[in-house]
């Protein structure tokens, strides 16, 4: 995966962390499997900052797949 790539959620974790300068832990009830977003950047520990319509969140690389 690379920055700018379109990705799809294959598994929704119970909680997600926002990709803000001051991150917050939130329930992921608003995300759903199959939802698509764009990679903003790579973070340590195989986490990716992904922009969805609800905002930007840190998502584990194992929960994502390429959408195109």
Residue, then its C-alpha position, 0 to 999 in steps of 0.5 A: x500500500x502507498x499514500x494516496x491509494x484507495x483502500x477498503x475495510x475488510x474488518x472493523x476493529x471495536x475501537x479506532x484512534x483518530x489520526x489527529x495531532x491529538x488522537x482520541x480513541x472512539x467506538x467504530x460503530x460508524x464504520x462498516x466492512x466494505x467502506x472505502x477511503x484514501x491512505x493519508x500516511x504510514x504510521x509505526x506498527x503497520x498502522x495507516x492513517x486513512x481518510x473516510x467520509x467520517x474523518x481520518x483514523x488509524x487502521x491496522x494494515x491487516x484490516x485493509x485491502x486495495x480497492x482498485 
